[in-house]
Amino acid sequence: MVLRAVAVAAKTTNTVTVQGWEFVPCPPGYFCGASQTLSTLTVRWTGKTRPTVGKTIDLYGTSTTASLTPAGYVYVTSVDCTYC
């Protein structure tokens, strides 16, 4: 599983918190970009290879019940901001 273009909002010694925009489905022919919510996910993550707060990443991992087990990440240098 991959969470694309999420912002690293916080980290502790045991967790990393990421945030991303979630768009409500829109009927064909309508513009619904204004109906978005900011979703937050905090995952258990220890070790030295954790992302930097304030950076945007693609987060890879295995989904679990209401969370994700991180396997790695890559920094995203460009984000498609069509609906920003």
C-alpha positions in Angstrom: 0.0 0.0 0.0 1.2 3.6 -0.6 -0.1 6.8 0.8 0.9 9.4 -1.8 2.0 12.9 -1.1 1.3 13.0 2.7 2.8 15.6 4.9 4.9 14.5 7.9 3.2 16.5 10.7 5.0 15.2 13.8 7.1 12.4 15.2 8.1 11.0 18.6 10.6 8.3 19.5 7.9 5.7 18.7 5.5 7.2 16.1 5.2 9.3 13.0 2.1 11.3 12.1 1.2 12.1 8.5 -1.6 14.2 7.1 -3.2 14.2 3.7 -6.2 15.7 1.9 -9.2 13.4 1.4 -11.7 14.4 -1.3 -15.4 13.6 -1.1 -16.7 11.8 -4.3 -18.2 14.2 -6.8 -21.0 13.6 -9.3 -19.9 13.8 -13.0 -20.0 17.4 -14.3 -19.6 19.1 -10.9 -16.5 20.7 -9.3 -16.3 19.5 -5.7 -12.7 20.5 -4.8 -14.0 22.7 -1.9 -15.4 19.6 -0.1 -12.1 18.1 1.3 -11.1 17.1 4.7 -7.6 16.8 6.3 -7.0 13.2 7.4 -4.4 12.3 10.0 -2.7 9.0 10.7 -0.2 8.2 13.4 1.8 5.0 12.9 4.2 3.2 15.2 7.7 3.7 13.7 11.0 3.4 15.4 14.6 3.5 14.2 16.8 6.1 12.7 15.4 6.0 9.1 12.3 8.1 9.7 11.1 11.1 7.6 11.7 14.7 8.6 8.8 16.7 10.0 7.6 19.3 7.4 8.5 17.2 4.4 6.1 15.5 1.9 6.5 11.8 1.3 5.1 8.8 -0.4 4.7 6.3 2.5 4.9 2.6 1.7 3.7 -0.1 4.0 1.3 -2.9 4.9 -2.2 -2.0 6.0 -3.5 -3.1 9.4 -6.7 -2.5 11.2 -7.1 1.3 11.3 -3.3 1.8 10.7 -0.3 1.0 8.6 3.0 -0.8 9.3 5.6 1.3 7.5 8.1 -0.4 5.1 9.7 2.8 3.8 9.2 6.2 2.2 10.5 8.5 -0.5 10.6 12.3 -0.4 8.3 13.9 -2.9 9.8 17.0 -4.5 6.8 17.9 -6.6 3.1 17.6 -5.8 0.2 17.9 -8.3 -1.7 20.8 -6.8 -4.7 20.6 -9.2 -7.1 20.8 -6.3 -5.0 22.8 -3.8 
